[in-house]
Amino acid sequence: MSLLSSHLPHLLCSSVRMSAVLELLLSLALLALQASPCRGACVEVDSNTEAVANEAFTLGCISCKMRGEVPATAYVEWFFKASDADNFTNLYSYVKGKPAISDPRFFDRLKWNGSNHTEDLQDGSIVILNVTFNDTGTYKCIFKRTLKYSNFEFQTSSNKTVVVKVVPKFTRGLASILSEVMMYVSIVGLQVWLVIEMVYCYRKISAAGEEALRES
Protein backbone atom coordinates (compact mmCIF):
# COMPACT_ATOMS: atom_id res chain seq x y z
CA MET A 1 0.00 0.00 0.00
CA SER A 2 2.85 2.36 0.82
CA LEU A 3 4.50 1.62 -2.52
CA LEU A 4 1.29 2.35 -4.37
CA SER A 5 0.77 5.59 -2.51
CA SER A 6 4.35 6.65 -3.30
CA HIS A 7 3.58 6.46 -7.01
CA LEU A 8 0.24 8.20 -6.63
CA PRO A 9 1.62 11.77 -7.08
CA HIS A 10 3.32 10.74 -10.34
CA LEU A 11 0.10 9.19 -11.59
CA LEU A 12 -1.88 12.27 -10.67
CA CYS A 13 0.67 14.58 -12.33
CA SER A 14 0.69 12.52 -15.50
CA SER A 15 -3.10 12.37 -15.53
CA VAL A 16 -3.30 16.15 -15.17
CA ARG A 17 -0.88 16.64 -18.06
CA MET A 18 -2.73 14.17 -20.22
CA SER A 19 -6.11 15.71 -19.47
CA ALA A 20 -4.75 19.19 -20.23
CA VAL A 21 -3.43 18.06 -23.61
CA LEU A 22 -6.67 16.24 -24.43
CA GLU A 23 -8.68 19.30 -23.41
CA LEU A 24 -6.56 21.50 -25.69
CA LEU A 25 -7.02 19.12 -28.63
CA LEU A 26 -10.75 18.94 -27.96
CA SER A 27 -11.01 22.72 -27.89
CA LEU A 28 -9.14 23.02 -31.20
CA ALA A 29 -11.41 20.40 -32.76
CA LEU A 30 -14.53 22.23 -31.57
CA LEU A 31 -13.22 25.51 -32.96
CA ALA A 32 -12.54 23.85 -36.30
CA LEU A 33 -16.07 22.43 -36.40
CA GLN A 34 -17.65 25.75 -35.50
CA ALA A 35 -15.56 27.79 -37.94
CA SER A 36 -17.42 26.70 -41.06
CA PRO A 37 -21.05 27.39 -40.06
CA CYS A 38 -20.40 30.66 -38.22
CA ARG A 39 -20.69 33.92 -40.08
CA GLY A 40 -17.50 35.93 -40.30
CA ALA A 41 -17.33 39.45 -38.96
CA CYS A 42 -16.56 42.41 -41.18
CA VAL A 43 -12.87 43.36 -41.08
CA GLU A 44 -11.46 46.40 -42.85
CA VAL A 45 -8.33 45.15 -44.61
CA ASP A 46 -6.04 47.43 -46.61
CA SER A 47 -5.85 46.85 -50.33
CA ASN A 48 -2.79 45.55 -52.14
CA THR A 49 -0.78 48.26 -53.86
CA GLU A 50 1.42 46.37 -56.34
CA ALA A 51 -0.18 45.27 -59.60
CA VAL A 52 1.43 43.13 -62.27
CA ALA A 53 1.14 44.17 -65.91
CA ASN A 54 -1.15 42.05 -68.11
CA GLU A 55 -2.74 40.38 -65.08
CA ALA A 56 -5.84 41.01 -62.98
CA PHE A 57 -5.59 43.18 -59.87
CA THR A 58 -8.10 43.61 -57.05
CA LEU A 59 -8.66 47.08 -55.64
CA GLY A 60 -9.87 46.43 -52.11
CA CYS A 61 -12.29 48.74 -50.34
CA ILE A 62 -14.16 47.59 -47.22
CA SER A 63 -16.28 49.84 -45.03
CA CYS A 64 -17.82 48.00 -42.09
CA LYS A 65 -21.12 49.16 -40.68
CA MET A 66 -20.71 49.91 -36.98
CA ARG A 67 -24.34 49.21 -36.03
CA GLY A 68 -25.12 45.79 -37.43
CA GLU A 69 -28.69 45.77 -36.15
CA VAL A 70 -29.69 48.93 -38.06
CA PRO A 71 -30.98 48.41 -41.64
CA ALA A 72 -29.01 50.36 -44.20
CA THR A 73 -28.38 50.89 -47.89
CA ALA A 74 -25.08 51.92 -49.44
CA TYR A 75 -23.51 52.63 -52.79
CA VAL A 76 -19.88 52.89 -53.87
CA GLU A 77 -18.02 55.26 -56.15
CA TRP A 78 -14.45 54.89 -57.38
CA PHE A 79 -12.23 57.72 -58.63
CA PHE A 80 -8.86 57.59 -60.37
CA LYS A 81 -5.95 60.00 -60.69
CA ALA A 82 -3.13 58.94 -63.02
CA SER A 83 0.47 59.41 -61.91
CA ASP A 84 0.88 62.36 -64.31
CA ALA A 85 -2.53 63.95 -63.59
CA ASP A 86 -3.57 66.61 -61.09
CA ASN A 87 -7.24 65.80 -60.51
CA PHE A 88 -9.39 62.75 -59.87
CA THR A 89 -11.85 61.57 -62.50
CA ASN A 90 -14.92 59.41 -61.92
CA LEU A 91 -14.03 55.80 -62.61
CA TYR A 92 -16.78 53.44 -61.47
CA SER A 93 -20.01 53.33 -59.50
CA TYR A 94 -22.14 50.56 -58.05
CA VAL A 95 -25.66 51.58 -57.08
CA LYS A 96 -28.46 49.12 -56.22
CA GLY A 97 -26.66 46.24 -57.87
CA LYS A 98 -26.00 48.12 -61.10
CA PRO A 99 -22.34 48.77 -62.06
CA ALA A 100 -21.33 51.63 -64.32
CA ILE A 101 -17.90 52.40 -65.79
CA SER A 102 -17.33 56.13 -66.34
CA ASP A 103 -13.71 56.26 -67.53
CA PRO A 104 -13.25 55.12 -71.16
CA ARG A 105 -9.70 53.97 -70.36
CA PHE A 106 -11.23 51.17 -68.28
CA PHE A 107 -14.11 50.08 -70.52
CA ASP A 108 -14.48 46.27 -70.42
CA ARG A 109 -11.66 46.08 -67.87
CA LEU A 110 -13.49 46.56 -64.56
CA LYS A 111 -15.46 43.91 -62.68
CA TRP A 112 -17.38 44.14 -59.41
CA ASN A 113 -15.84 42.03 -56.62
CA GLY A 114 -17.72 43.32 -53.58
CA SER A 115 -20.93 42.48 -51.70
CA ASN A 116 -23.63 40.70 -53.68
CA HIS A 117 -27.39 40.20 -53.32
CA THR A 118 -27.73 43.03 -50.80
CA GLU A 119 -28.14 46.80 -50.77
CA ASP A 120 -26.32 47.00 -47.43
CA LEU A 121 -22.87 47.00 -49.05
CA GLN A 122 -19.78 46.63 -46.90
CA ASP A 123 -17.30 45.42 -49.51
CA GLY A 124 -16.84 47.70 -52.49
CA SER A 125 -13.85 45.99 -54.10
CA ILE A 126 -13.38 45.92 -57.87
CA VAL A 127 -11.04 44.04 -60.18
CA ILE A 128 -8.98 45.61 -62.97
CA LEU A 129 -8.58 43.12 -65.81
CA ASN A 130 -5.51 43.11 -68.03
CA VAL A 131 -3.58 45.75 -66.06
CA THR A 132 -1.43 48.19 -68.06
CA PHE A 133 1.35 50.50 -66.92
CA ASN A 134 -1.02 53.44 -67.50
CA ASP A 135 -3.09 52.16 -64.55
CA THR A 136 -0.40 53.38 -62.17
CA GLY A 137 -1.81 56.11 -59.96
CA THR A 138 -4.09 56.87 -57.03
CA TYR A 139 -7.52 55.31 -56.61
CA LYS A 140 -10.16 56.61 -54.21
CA CYS A 141 -13.15 54.63 -53.00
CA ILE A 142 -16.10 56.46 -51.42
CA PHE A 143 -18.79 54.63 -49.46
CA LYS A 144 -22.08 56.49 -48.97
CA ARG A 145 -24.38 54.71 -46.53
CA THR A 146 -27.88 55.54 -45.29
CA LEU A 147 -28.85 54.14 -41.87
CA LYS A 148 -32.60 53.67 -41.58
CA TYR A 149 -34.00 54.18 -38.10
CA SER A 150 -37.67 53.99 -37.16
CA ASN A 151 -38.24 57.77 -37.28
CA PHE A 152 -35.42 59.13 -39.40
CA GLU A 153 -32.52 58.32 -41.71
CA PHE A 154 -28.87 59.11 -41.09
CA GLN A 155 -26.32 59.38 -43.90
CA THR A 156 -22.64 58.60 -43.49
CA SER A 157 -19.68 58.73 -45.84
CA SER A 158 -16.24 57.13 -45.70
CA ASN A 159 -13.40 56.98 -48.19
CA LYS A 160 -10.21 55.04 -48.72
CA THR A 161 -7.23 55.85 -50.91
CA VAL A 162 -5.07 53.25 -52.64
CA VAL A 163 -1.81 54.19 -54.37
CA VAL A 164 -1.12 51.53 -57.02
CA LYS A 165 2.18 50.81 -58.73
CA VAL A 166 2.27 48.59 -61.81
CA VAL A 167 5.36 46.38 -62.12
CA PRO A 168 6.47 43.91 -64.83
CA LYS A 169 6.73 41.00 -62.37
CA PHE A 170 5.46 40.38 -58.85
CA THR A 171 8.15 40.52 -56.16
CA ARG A 172 7.71 39.39 -52.58
CA GLY A 173 9.37 41.35 -49.83
CA LEU A 174 11.78 39.74 -47.38
CA ALA A 175 9.50 40.53 -44.44
CA SER A 176 6.59 38.72 -46.10
CA ILE A 177 8.69 35.62 -46.77
CA LEU A 178 10.09 35.53 -43.23
CA SER A 179 6.65 35.96 -41.64
CA GLU A 180 5.24 33.10 -43.71
CA VAL A 181 8.18 30.84 -42.81
CA MET A 182 7.81 31.67 -39.11
CA MET A 183 4.09 30.92 -39.26
CA TYR A 184 4.71 27.44 -40.67
CA VAL A 185 7.53 26.80 -38.21
CA SER A 186 5.25 27.77 -35.31
CA ILE A 187 2.47 25.46 -36.52
CA VAL A 188 4.81 22.51 -36.98
CA GLY A 189 6.52 23.19 -33.65
CA LEU A 190 3.20 23.23 -31.81
CA GLN A 191 2.11 19.96 -33.38
CA VAL A 192 5.44 18.29 -32.54
CA TRP A 193 5.22 19.52 -28.94
CA LEU A 194 1.71 18.11 -28.57
CA VAL A 195 2.78 14.72 -29.94
CA ILE A 196 5.85 14.57 -27.66
CA GLU A 197 3.80 15.56 -24.63
CA MET A 198 1.15 12.94 -25.34
CA VAL A 199 3.74 10.18 -25.87
CA TYR A 200 5.60 11.19 -22.72
CA CYS A 201 2.44 11.19 -20.60
CA TYR A 202 1.29 7.87 -22.04
CA ARG A 203 4.63 6.18 -21.35
CA LYS A 204 4.78 7.72 -17.88
CA ILE A 205 1.31 6.50 -16.95
CA SER A 206 1.89 3.08 -18.48
CA ALA A 207 5.22 2.55 -16.71
CA ALA A 208 3.94 3.79 -13.36
CA GLY A 209 0.82 1.64 -13.60
CA GLU A 210 2.76 -1.51 -14.44
CA GLU A 211 5.27 -0.89 -11.66
CA ALA A 212 2.54 -0.23 -9.13
CA LEU A 213 0.70 -3.41 -10.07
CA ARG A 214 3.87 -5.47 -10.01
CA GLU A 215 4.98 -4.18 -6.59
CA SER A 216 1.51 -4.52 -5.09
HUTAHU-V104154 format. One record per pair of residues at least 6 apart in sequence whose C-alpha atoms are under 7 Angstrom apart, sorted by the first residue. I is the first residue (numbers start at 1). J is the second residue. Records with the same first field share a line. If there is no record, write none. Layout:
I = J ; J
This chain:
1 = 216
4 = 212 ; 216
7 = 208
11 = 205 ; 208
14 = 201 ; 204 ; 205
17 = 201
18 = 198 ; 201
42 = 64
43 = 64
44 = 62 ; 63 ; 64
45 = 62
46 = 60
47 = 59 ; 60 ; 61 ; 162
49 = 162 ; 163 ; 164 ; 165
50 = 164 ; 165 ; 166 ; 167
51 = 57 ; 164 ; 165 ; 166 ; 167
52 = 131 ; 166 ; 167 ; 168 ; 169 ; 170
53 = 131 ; 132 ; 133 ; 166 ; 167 ; 168
54 = 130 ; 131 ; 132
55 = 129 ; 130 ; 131
56 = 127 ; 128 ; 129 ; 130 ; 131
57 = 127 ; 128 ; 129
58 = 125 ; 126 ; 127 ; 128
59 = 125 ; 126 ; 127
60 = 125 ; 126
61 = 123 ; 124 ; 125 ; 141 ; 160
62 = 122 ; 123 ; 124
63 = 122 ; 123 ; 143
64 = 122
65 = 122
70 = 147 ; 148 ; 149
71 = 147 ; 148
72 = 120 ; 145 ; 146 ; 147 ; 148
73 = 119 ; 120 ; 121 ; 145 ; 146 ; 147
74 = 119 ; 120 ; 121 ; 143 ; 144 ; 145 ; 146
75 = 94 ; 95 ; 96 ; 121 ; 143 ; 144 ; 145
76 = 93 ; 94 ; 95 ; 124 ; 142 ; 143 ; 144
77 = 92 ; 93 ; 94 ; 141 ; 142 ; 143
78 = 90 ; 91 ; 92 ; 93 ; 139 ; 140 ; 141 ; 142
79 = 88 ; 89 ; 90 ; 91 ; 92 ; 139 ; 140 ; 141
80 = 88 ; 89 ; 90 ; 91 ; 138 ; 139 ; 140
81 = 87 ; 88 ; 89 ; 137 ; 138 ; 139
82 = 135 ; 136 ; 137 ; 138
83 = 136 ; 137
90 = 102 ; 103
91 = 101 ; 102 ; 103
92 = 100 ; 101 ; 102
93 = 99 ; 100 ; 101
94 = 100
96 = 119
101 = 107
109 = 128 ; 129 ; 130
110 = 126 ; 127 ; 128 ; 129
111 = 126 ; 127 ; 128
112 = 125 ; 126 ; 127
113 = 125 ; 126 ; 127
114 = 123 ; 124 ; 125 ; 126
115 = 121 ; 122 ; 123 ; 124
133 = 166
136 = 164 ; 165 ; 166
137 = 163 ; 164 ; 165
138 = 161 ; 162 ; 163 ; 164
139 = 161 ; 162 ; 163
140 = 159 ; 160 ; 161 ; 162
141 = 159 ; 160 ; 161
142 = 158 ; 159 ; 160
143 = 157 ; 158 ; 159
144 = 156 ; 157 ; 158
145 = 155 ; 156 ; 157
146 = 153 ; 154 ; 155 ; 156
147 = 153 ; 154 ; 155
148 = 154
